[in-house]
Amino acid sequence: MTSFQEPDQNAVQALLHSMTGRRILVVGDGMLDGYIYGHSSRLSPEAPVQVVDIDREEYLLGGAANVAKLLVSLGAKVSLCCVVGDDPEARQFLDGATGLRIETHAIIRDASIRTTLKLRIVSGRQHVVRVDRDPRASYSQTTIDALAALAESEAKNADAILLSDYAKGVLSDAVCAAAIRGAAGKPVLVDPKGKDWKRYAGATLVKPNFGEAKTFLAAHDSSILSIHSIVDDSECERMAAQLRDGLHVDHVVVTRGANGISLAQHDGSTQSFPGRNLVAKDEAGAGDAVAAATCLALAAGVPVVESVWLGNLAGAVMASKFATHTITDFELLEALGASYPSSRKKLMTVAQAAEFAARLRKENKKVVFTNGCFDILHLGHMTYLESARQLGDVLIVAINTDDSVRRLNKGPNRPVNPEGDRSRLISGMACVDAVVLFGEDTPLEIIKAIQPHVLCKGADYKTKQDVVGWDIVEASGGRVALLPLVEGRSTSKVIEKMSKE
């Protein structure tokens, strides 16, 4: 075991900053996680089961797409390579990915299969049943060849590659080899599944959990079966080293849940990181968080030991949250003792805002959304936002980036205040719960990602049909609200008055 000096908060902040904007290719099994929420007060006369009256439905990115979502929330630019069917679930999958800024041009639509769906029926807070629709059929050779070609081509343009294997067939021998070949020495991290791990040969780092590592090794060394689920660092490091040598990869990380992580490096050294002192609430997604943070750090050129340490921290932060899907850089730094004003934590990426809204919907809270430039704040802005907040439980505000404002032809000197100032000022308002920047001409993709219950705009819009996204919101059971404006209050009038003085 080698010694390791944990980086301080400033070093971690610099590390996280260096990760922003790195390009990651995720190759793996994409799927859709569905939730049908309802309530039950009676049993079926046909069988001793609950009758669930449906209140609402929700569909989220799952499998390899969940890893992609985590990477986006940590600041990466992500391209996803997977296979979906040609069905309504595929359209939901693609819309969800596009809304989160995940690049979808490497996603293959195969009409011969159905999109993998894991559907949960929830009554109150109780999961009644989960119904899986899993094709489990081998992909055609044409599809495999297309996947391999896309993986190799996309890998050439990425800073790192993450192979997210859920044993559904995407990561065949040919696809793994193509992705690793296309990487040409750039970091390749593998989250493995199944029994045949030889296809990962040549990868930079393979990251099984303890159970997966034990099962794989037991097939080759029966003495492994005598190892208990809780082992000391040296025993787990020995397992990681055995995997590293047998798989012909540079490094192996074995995750151990609350007991931390053990790493075996290509130079023969080993290192274990203890579990973080955080209260675990839900282990779901922790392994994905480890993979995402570690891969993104490697993409930024961070040494393996520091990258794995950060992954261990990310996994612990993920496990400390209940029923959530992303983590933020603020949360990572806060786990190390940093403190930030609440207004800073309201600043979110699109992925973070979408996850925030999804969590609120699960809690049966009403999400309100609006958007605008909010260049020079005035009474009209405050009154409008306060009115919007009163229509629900939370208010999410999308703000045009500087480039977006310029394209709106607001004038040669607009915006007066840069996007960073405008977003910070809006986030400081008590009536605002989240702020997200968008660079497109309209907020349509953000609306698709957030799925608000109420879409607000000012009463200067004549009809709801004039509001971008009104049909998306109403199709999911929401509504559009046109709010009154304060007479004589606008940014243009403020600028006009200033120019006369």
Buried (B, 14 or more C-beta within 10 A) or exposed (E): EEEBEEBEEEEBBEBBEBBEEBBBBBBBBBBBBBBBBBEBEEEEEEEEEBBBEEEBEBBBBBBBBBBBBBBBBBBBBBBBBBBBBBBEBBBBBBBBBBBBBBBBEBBBBBEEBBBBBBBBBBBEEEEBEEEEBEBEEEBEEEBBBBBBBBBBBBBEEBBBBBBBBBEBBBBBBBBBBBBBBBBEEBBBBBBBBEEEBEBBBBBBBBBBBBEBBBEBBBEEEEEBEEBEEEBEBEEBBBBBBBBBEBBEBBBBBBBBBBBBBBBBBEEEEBBBBEBBEBEBEEEBBBBBBBBBBBBBBBBBEBEBBBBBBBBBBBBBBBBBBEEBBBBBBBBBBBBBEBEEEEBEBBBBBBBBBBBBBBBBBBEEEBBBBBBBBBBBBBEBBBBBBBBBBEBBBBBBBBBBBBEBBBEEEBBEEBBBBEBEEBBBBBBBBEBBBBBBBBEBEEBBBBBBBBBBBBBBBBEEBEEBEEBBBBEBBEEBEBBBBBBEBBEEBBBEEBBEEEEEE
